Amino acid sequence: MEDTIMSKPIVATTSLAGCFGCHMSFLDIDDRILQLIELVEFNKSPINDIKTFTKHCDIGLVEGGCCLDENVHILRDFRKHCDILISVGECAIMGGLPAMRNGIPIKECLDEAYLYGPTVKDTNPDKIMPNDEELPIMLDKVYPCHEIVKMDYFLPGCPPNADLIWNALTALISGKEMDLPYEVVKYD
Ligand code: SF4
């Protein structure tokens, strides 16, 4: 009888309007990373620096919400290429820290960031606002991922505990029920 070669589940990850802390927490699974690369194949991800999808993926892990048109484009691309999409961390789930700008007019945010804020006011004497046409466009506010596309799971925390990410991912790839005990879930 011929051996059946099972293909590994394919995982993609991205950071939208996030700080990469959730990716750092993912890597905090320490030596289980060796197990992980036996269990899954990574496609588009900053972890391996693959920049575009080359295959359809089983699972997409999304860090960060959407504050730029580019974030929306990437998130929609993830929805198209991944069977299961997971919001990882508070920025993906509810906008997180970047969403603190949601109550402030965009012009005020840009003026503070580029013209009058303490770190720029003396270094931008001509008061030039970056306007290269290649720059992504800021959205009117920061959106959580589920307001842009359907998200299938939500892993809370800022960042989520490494064990939470590990437990959720290994449960999904093995088809088992998720075991997410209280100790690995945090909300800050
Ligand atoms: S949830 Fe926290 S750790 Fe994750 S991207 Fe946002 S700020 Fe960074």
Boltz pocket constraint, residues with backbone or C-beta under 6 A from the ligand:
constraints:
  - pocket:
      binder: B
      contacts: [[A, 17], [A, 18], [A, 19], [A, 20], [A, 21], [A, 22], [A, 63], [A, 64], [A, 88], [A, 89], [A, 90], [A, 91], [A, 92], [A, 96], [A, 97], [A, 157], [A, 158], [A, 159], [A, 160]]
      max_distance: 6.0
